[in-house]
Amino acid sequence: MNRICTLVVIALSVMAPTTRAQEITHRFLACGSKTYIMEADGNPSWTYPHSTRDGYVLEDGRMVLTLSKSRDYPGGAVIEIGVDAQETLIWKGTQAEVNSAHPTAQATYVITEAGPNPRLLELDRGGNIFVEFALACQQPNHHMQTRMARKLTDGTYLAPHLLDFAVKQYDAKGNVLRMIDTSVEGDKQRSIHTWPFTAIRHGAGHTLVCCTNGNRVVDFDAEGKIVWQLTNDDLPGPWLQDPCGGQVLPNGNVVIASYAGGRHDPHAPKLIEVNRDKKVVWTYSDGQSVGIHHFQILDTNGQIISEPANK
């Protein structure tokens, strides 16, 4: 039976959301200029008074958040929030900004710093560094160096580099093992159309990439060939507006954050879920002009996603 959620305005002006009538419901963590956990009924159950760039809710209830740069953290930071709501500083950024913090199976965190010396670090919650290497990306534009770096199950690292129009796979010494070119064939203005933001390794060596200004989501096979692609031509409207965060769900569906979705139309979808046939099966909008930078789907129709988030 279709459901229509009527949402309420809450303190901190988090949002007054609406969702499309549909079968699927999701509970999720949203990161961006507003940080919150949205329940399946459309009511936020938790908010955090700081802008964030990346975030995870761990199986034991702890949260790891990558904070945007601020007066307190001019280079950004990574924090952990315990189940007792106590906050612990894991890493204080030393350069222009910190863009991601991926919790690994080894109880460490993979962090990227942007700045004059862009780098990737793997460290524990006490700040002890186990891996550190320079990222092979352009240096003049700090903000456009990298985004959602992730550690893979084979111990290597995947990092999207926006203005290099490439996703690069590194070993623990910083050697580039593989590169996926995200530029559009025949495109004369590569910098406009090809910025990779999120790169997700899934399936048999596939890599799903959200390309921001290109307004497309592309799935590359293990050989780097495009095997699936989503653009606004596949959707009911121009819903891909700066697609930033992404997640591949256990059933293979893809959820995408349309970061600029509310900038021109506050009722445009902020999160979009499609299946492999490119059919839209769920959307989320909140009536706000601010977007969702990244997110984590926590459960679907009340069923917790217990495996690590593939995002």
C-alpha positions as CSV (number, residue, x, y, z in Angstrom):
1,M,0.0,0.0,0.0
2,N,1.4,3.4,-0.9
3,R,2.4,5.7,1.9
4,I,2.5,9.5,2.1
5,C,4.6,10.9,4.9
6,T,3.6,14.2,6.4
7,L,6.6,15.8,8.1
8,V,6.9,18.4,10.7
9,V,9.1,21.4,11.2
10,I,11.6,20.8,14.1
11,A,14.2,22.8,16.0
12,L,17.4,23.9,14.2
13,S,15.2,24.2,11.1
14,V,16.5,20.9,9.9
15,M,13.7,20.5,7.4
16,A,10.1,20.0,6.7
17,P,10.4,17.1,4.3
18,T,8.0,15.3,2.0
19,T,8.5,12.0,0.2
20,R,6.8,10.6,-2.8
21,A,4.1,8.0,-2.3
22,Q,5.9,4.7,-2.7
23,E,6.4,1.2,-1.3
24,I,10.0,1.6,-0.2
25,T,11.0,3.4,3.0
26,H,14.6,4.2,4.1
27,R,16.2,5.4,7.3
28,F,19.4,7.3,6.6
29,L,22.2,9.5,7.8
30,A,22.6,12.7,5.8
31,C,25.8,14.8,5.7
32,G,26.1,18.3,4.4
33,S,25.4,21.8,5.7
34,K,22.8,20.1,7.9
35,T,23.7,16.7,9.5
36,Y,20.9,14.4,10.7
37,I,19.4,10.9,10.8
38,M,16.1,10.8,9.1
39,E,13.7,8.1,10.2
40,A,11.5,6.1,7.8
41,D,8.4,8.0,8.9
42,G,10.0,11.3,7.8
43,N,10.9,12.6,11.2
44,P,14.6,13.3,12.0
45,S,15.6,11.5,15.2
46,W,19.1,13.1,15.6
47,T,20.8,16.2,14.5
48,Y,24.4,17.5,14.7
49,P,25.2,21.3,14.8
50,H,28.0,21.2,12.3
51,S,28.4,21.0,8.6
52,T,29.8,17.6,7.5
53,R,31.3,16.1,4.3
54,D,31.2,12.4,5.0
55,G,29.8,10.1,7.7
56,Y,29.2,6.5,8.8
57,V,27.0,4.9,11.5
58,L,28.9,1.8,12.7
59,E,27.2,-1.5,13.7
60,D,27.8,-0.8,17.4
61,G,26.0,2.6,17.1
62,R,29.1,4.8,17.1
63,M,29.2,7.5,14.4
64,V,32.2,8.8,12.5
65,L,31.8,12.3,10.9
66,T,34.1,14.3,8.6
67,L,33.6,17.9,9.6
68,S,33.8,20.8,7.2
69,K,36.4,23.5,8.0
70,S,35.3,26.0,10.5
71,R,36.7,28.5,13.1
72,D,37.4,25.6,15.5
73,Y,38.8,23.3,12.7
74,P,40.2,25.5,10.0
75,G,41.6,22.4,8.2
76,G,38.5,20.3,8.9
77,A,38.4,17.3,11.2
78,V,37.2,13.8,11.8
79,I,35.3,13.0,15.0
80,E,33.7,9.9,16.6
81,I,30.4,10.2,18.5
82,G,29.9,7.3,21.0
83,V,26.7,5.7,21.9
84,D,26.8,7.8,25.0
85,A,26.9,10.9,22.8
86,Q,30.5,11.7,23.9
87,E,32.5,13.2,21.2
88,T,36.1,12.2,20.5
89,L,38.5,14.0,18.1
90,I,40.2,11.5,15.8
91,W,42.0,13.8,13.5
92,K,42.4,17.6,13.2
93,G,43.1,18.6,9.6
94,T,46.5,20.1,9.0
95,Q,45.9,21.6,5.5
96,A,43.0,23.1,3.6
97,E,40.3,20.5,4.3
98,V,39.6,16.9,5.2
99,N,37.2,15.3,2.7
100,S,36.6,11.7,3.9
101,A,37.0,9.2,6.7
102,H,36.3,5.6,5.8
103,P,36.1,3.1,8.7
104,T,37.9,-0.1,7.8
105,A,37.6,-3.8,8.8
106,Q,40.9,-3.2,10.7
107,A,39.3,-0.6,13.0
108,T,41.2,2.2,11.3
109,Y,40.1,5.2,9.3
110,V,41.1,6.2,5.8
111,I,41.4,10.0,5.7
112,T,42.2,12.4,2.8
113,E,43.6,15.9,3.3
114,A,43.5,18.5,0.5
115,G,46.0,21.3,0.4
116,P,49.5,22.1,-0.8
117,N,50.5,18.5,-0.2
118,P,47.4,16.3,-0.8
119,R,47.7,13.0,1.0
120,L,45.9,9.9,2.2
121,L,46.3,8.6,5.7
122,E,45.2,5.5,7.4
123,L,45.1,5.8,11.2
124,D,43.5,4.4,14.3
125,R,41.0,6.3,16.6
126,G,44.0,7.4,18.7
127,G,45.5,9.2,15.7
128,N,48.4,6.8,15.2
129,I,49.3,6.7,11.5
130,F,49.9,3.4,9.8
131,V,49.8,4.4,6.1
132,E,50.6,7.8,4.6
133,F,51.3,8.7,1.0
134,A,51.0,11.6,-1.4
135,L,48.0,11.6,-3.8
136,A,48.8,11.9,-7.5
137,C,46.5,14.8,-8.3
138,Q,46.7,18.4,-9.4
139,Q,47.7,20.8,-6.6
140,P,46.7,24.4,-7.5
141,N,43.0,23.9,-6.7
142,H,42.9,22.4,-3.2
143,H,39.1,22.0,-3.1
144,M,39.0,20.0,-6.3
145,Q,41.7,17.5,-5.5
146,T,39.8,14.5,-4.1
147,R,36.7,13.4,-2.3
148,M,35.5,10.0,-1.1
149,A,38.6,7.8,-0.7
150,R,37.9,4.2,0.4
151,K,40.0,1.2,1.4
152,L,39.2,-1.9,-0.6
153,T,39.1,-5.5,0.7
154,D,42.5,-6.3,-1.0
155,G,44.2,-3.5,1.1
156,T,44.4,-1.0,-1.7
157,Y,42.8,2.4,-1.8
158,L,40.4,4.0,-4.3
159,A,40.3,7.8,-4.7
160,P,38.4,10.0,-7.1
161,H,40.3,13.1,-8.3
162,L,37.9,15.7,-9.6
163,L,40.0,18.0,-11.9
164,D,42.2,15.1,-13.0
165,F,39.0,13.5,-14.4
166,A,40.1,10.2,-13.0
167,V,39.6,7.6,-10.3
168,K,42.9,6.1,-9.1
169,Q,43.7,2.9,-7.2
170,Y,46.7,3.1,-5.0
171,D,48.7,0.6,-3.0
172,A,49.9,1.3,0.5
173,K,53.0,3.0,-0.7
174,G,51.2,5.4,-3.0
175,N,51.9,3.7,-6.3
176,V,49.0,4.1,-8.8
177,L,48.0,0.6,-9.8
178,R,45.1,1.5,-12.0
179,M,43.3,4.6,-13.3
180,I,39.7,5.0,-14.6
181,D,39.3,7.9,-17.0
182,T,35.9,9.5,-16.4
183,S,36.1,12.1,-19.2
184,V,33.4,12.1,-21.8
185,E,34.4,10.9,-25.2
186,G,34.6,13.8,-27.6
187,D,34.1,16.4,-24.8
188,K,36.0,19.6,-25.5
189,Q,35.5,21.0,-22.0
190,R,36.5,18.1,-19.8
191,S,36.6,20.2,-16.7
192,I,32.9,20.9,-17.0
193,H,31.6,17.4,-17.5
194,T,33.8,14.9,-15.8
195,W,34.4,15.5,-12.1
196,P,34.4,12.1,-10.2
197,F,33.2,12.5,-6.7
198,T,32.3,9.1,-5.3
199,A,33.8,5.9,-6.5
200,I,32.4,2.6,-5.2
201,R,34.0,-0.8,-5.9
202,H,31.3,-3.5,-6.1
203,G,30.5,-6.8,-7.7
204,A,33.1,-8.4,-9.9
205,G,35.6,-5.5,-9.8
206,H,33.1,-2.9,-11.0
207,T,33.5,0.7,-10.0
208,L,30.4,3.0,-9.8
209,V,31.3,6.6,-10.1
210,C,29.1,9.7,-9.4
211,C,30.3,12.5,-11.7
212,T,29.2,15.9,-10.4
213,N,29.0,18.6,-13.0
214,G,28.5,15.9,-15.7
215,N,25.3,15.0,-14.0
216,R,25.8,11.3,-14.7
217,V,26.5,8.1,-12.8
218,V,28.7,5.6,-14.5
219,D,29.4,1.9,-13.8
220,F,32.8,0.7,-15.1
221,D,33.7,-3.0,-15.4
222,A,37.0,-4.4,-14.3
223,E,38.6,-3.4,-17.6
224,G,37.4,0.2,-17.3
225,K,34.7,-0.1,-19.9
226,I,31.3,1.6,-19.3
227,V,28.6,-1.1,-18.7
228,W,25.9,1.1,-17.2
229,Q,25.2,4.8,-17.1
230,L,22.4,7.0,-15.7
231,T,21.8,10.5,-17.0
232,N,18.9,12.9,-16.8
233,D,17.6,11.5,-20.1
234,D,16.8,8.3,-18.1
235,L,14.8,10.1,-15.4
236,P,11.4,11.9,-15.2
237,G,13.1,15.2,-15.1
238,P,16.5,16.9,-14.6
239,W,16.9,15.2,-11.2
240,L,20.7,14.7,-11.3
241,Q,21.9,18.0,-10.2
242,D,25.5,17.7,-9.1
243,P,25.3,14.0,-8.1
244,C,27.8,13.7,-5.2
245,G,27.3,10.8,-2.8
246,G,26.2,7.4,-3.8
247,Q,25.5,4.0,-2.3
248,V,25.0,0.5,-3.8
249,L,22.4,-1.3,-1.8
250,P,22.6,-5.1,-1.1
251,N,19.9,-5.7,-3.8
252,G,22.0,-3.9,-6.4
253,N,19.9,-0.7,-6.5
254,V,21.8,2.6,-6.5
255,V,21.0,5.6,-4.4
256,I,22.4,9.0,-5.4
257,A,22.6,12.3,-3.7
258,S,21.6,15.2,-6.0
259,Y,23.5,17.9,-4.1
260,A,22.1,20.9,-5.9
261,G,18.7,19.4,-6.2
262,G,17.0,22.0,-4.0
263,R,18.9,25.0,-5.2
264,H,16.5,26.0,-7.9
265,D,13.5,23.9,-6.9
266,P,13.3,23.1,-3.1
267,H,10.9,20.2,-3.9
268,A,13.3,18.5,-6.3
269,P,14.6,15.1,-5.1
270,K,17.6,15.2,-2.9
271,L,18.1,11.4,-2.9
272,I,17.1,9.2,-5.8
273,E,17.1,5.4,-5.9
274,V,17.1,3.5,-9.2
275,N,17.3,-0.2,-10.1
276,R,19.5,-1.6,-12.8
277,D,16.7,-1.0,-15.3
278,K,17.0,2.7,-14.4
279,K,13.5,2.7,-12.9
280,V,13.1,5.2,-10.1
281,V,11.8,3.2,-7.0
282,W,12.3,5.8,-4.2
283,T,13.0,9.5,-3.8
284,Y,13.5,11.9,-0.9
285,S,12.9,15.7,-0.9
286,D,12.7,18.1,2.0
287,G,11.7,21.5,0.7
288,Q,15.0,23.0,1.6
289,S,17.5,24.8,-0.6
290,V,20.5,23.1,0.9
291,G,21.6,19.8,-0.4
292,I,22.8,16.4,0.9
293,H,26.6,16.1,0.3
294,H,26.8,12.4,1.2
295,F,24.6,9.9,3.1
296,Q,24.3,6.4,4.4
297,I,21.2,4.3,4.0
298,L,20.8,2.5,7.3
299,D,17.8,0.3,6.8
300,T,15.1,-0.4,4.2
301,N,11.5,-1.1,5.2
302,G,12.7,-1.6,8.7
303,Q,15.4,-4.1,7.8
304,I,18.9,-3.0,9.0
305,I,21.6,-3.1,6.4
306,S,24.0,-5.0,8.5
307,E,26.9,-5.4,6.1
308,P,29.3,-2.5,5.7
309,A,27.9,0.4,3.7
310,N,29.0,0.2,0.1
311,K,29.3,3.9,-0.5
